[in-house]
């Protein structure tokens, strides 16, 4: 007999699941960026790793919807400031 439980009943499992999903989101977004613009600079990877769930939704949409994505456009999407 299988044991069943919900994540709401066990908040630590819920938190672990959320962290696992977040790592997967980071990995997928970095892969998408790499496929679109080439090598991912360290400052871009750091910005992605520090993004919120809302950031990820916005970034996936913007990067996916962009035609010919340039590094400057990527910086703008991620709100990076270039000097």
Buried (B, 14 or more C-beta within 10 A) or exposed (E): EEEEEEEEEEEEEEEEEEEEEBEEBBEEBBEBBEEBBEEBBEEBBEBBEEBEEEBBEBBBEBBEEBEEBEBEBBBEBBEBEEE
